[in-house]
Amino acid sequence: MGWEQVDEGRPGGEWLVATENGLGAMAAWAAGTVNVRRMPIADLGRTVGAECHGPTGHVRARTEPFTVGARELVDEEIESYLLDAGVPLPPRGWVWLIRRPLTFRDDRQFWAHLDQQIAQHASPAPCPSEIAPILQRAMAKLYAGR
């Protein structure tokens, strides 16, 4: 897939947001250009959950701003995962959207299906290079006849 040839789009309807990790980016790559859209990342004002552990073992949940440093870490982790798989790196600054195959009612079913395919066809602790061809086959089946 040529990441630069992917059209822009918006989530909703038939378009689901790829998880913001290596597996999500790999799933978008495996889906192919016609089944992927992109939209600019909007981190400004974004927050993340964090846990604070007190000296007595008490855990307190809080939210923190999503920082430029956090964005850099996320991007580096995604790129490391894709490099390990031999998958071309996507350009930074984009959220990747995947066309939801018609067989799934919601995003959760779609991701559960991909997880199941990996569990059935990969070793117990698969590396990214083992997962990439599994996702390619799974996505080809899901979009066949579309």
N, C-alpha and C positions, 0 to 999 in steps of 0.2 A: 504494500500500500504506500502511496505517496502522500505523506502527511500534508504537504503544501497544497495538494489538489482537493482537499476536503473543504466543502462549502460550509458557510456559517449557518447556524440554526439556533433554535431555542428549545429548552426542555419542555416536556409535556406532550400529550397526545401519544404518538408512536415513538417519541424520542425520550430515552432514559439517560440519566447522567452516569457516566462511567465512574466507578469508585476511584478515589484519588490515591491510587497506589499502583504498583507495578502490574498487578493482575488486571486492574481496570484498564490501564493503557494497553496491555497486551490483548485484552479482549477487543478493544476498539480496533487495534491493528488487524486482528484475525477476522473481524467483521468485514473489512474491506471498505474502500473509499465510498462506494454508493450507499453503504449502510452506516456511515459515520458523518456527524456534523461537529462543528466546533463553535464555541463562543468565548469571548474574552473572559479571563479570570477576573473576578471582582473581590479582592481580599480586603479592601478598605471597609472597616466597620465589622469585619468578621471576628468571631470569638471562638475559642475552644474551651472545652471542659478540662479542668485540672483537679487533682486531689492533693490536699495538704495532710500530711501525717504528723500528728502531734506526738510529744514525748511519751504520753500515756497510751499511745496506740489509737487514739481517736482520729477518725478520718473525716475531713471536711471537704465537701465539693465546692468549687468556685469556678468562675469563668475568667478567662484572660484574653487579651487581644491577640489575634493571629498576627504575628510579626513578620517582617521581611526575612528575618533569620529562619523562622518556621517555614516560610515558603521555600527558601533555599534548601532546607533539609528535605522537605517533601519532594522537590524536583530532583535532588541528588539521589534519593532512594529509588524513585521511579526509573531514573536513567541507569542506575546500577543494576536493577532487576532486568531491564530490557537489554542491556549490554551482555549480561550473563546468558540471556536467551538468544542472542544473535539477532535481535529485532531492531530495526531502525529507530532512532530516537525521534520523538515528536518535538516540534518547536515548543519552547517554553511560552507561558502566558495564555494558555488556552485550557478550557474545560472541554472534555471530549464527550460527545453524546452518541449513543448507539441506538439504531432503530430496533425497537422491541419486536422480536419475531411474533407472528400472529398467534402462535400456540401458547403464549403467556399472558395472563391477565394483568400482572403487575411486575414491578422490578424485582421484588423478592423472589418470585418464581424463576425468573431468568437467571439471577445469580446463583440460586440453589441448584439449578440445572447444570450450570458450568462447574460448580463445586463437585457435584455428583459425577460428572464426566471425568474430572481430574482424579477423584477418589477411585473410580472404577478402572482407569487406564494408566495410572502412574504408580510409581513405587511409593512406599509409605512416607518417605520424606523427599518429594521430588524437587529437583532444581529447576530454575526457570527454563533451561534449554529442553527439559523433558516436557514441560507444560505447554510450550509454544505449539508444537504440532498437534497436541490434543485439542487445544482451543481452535486451531485452524480447521480440523476435521469437524468438531462440534458446530462451529459457526457455519461451515459450508452446508451441513445437513439442515441447520435451522433456516437458512435462507434459500435452500434449493426450491426452485419453482416459483420464486417470488417475482 
